[in-house]
């Protein structure tokens, strides 16, 4: 995430364009497990971490629908937070 805070894209980051063009997923492997962190950088000047989870799907690399639904819900919430922030300042 530090690389994203500096305005760069991590070599481990992958765009999740099926959700939105400014949403990225960082993939990390630890031992025999796979983890994902999903964040967005196109809402104001902030980085919103939308979701972190352990990938348990045995059906390939596709992100499970349950996780996609959570990410979409939190992206909507992040946009609302940013809108409220802009209205107050």
Secondary structure by P-SEA (a helix, b strand, c coil): ccccccccccccccccccccccbbbbbbbcccbbbbbbbbccccccccccbbbbbcccccccccaaaaaaaaaaaaaaaaaaaaaaaac
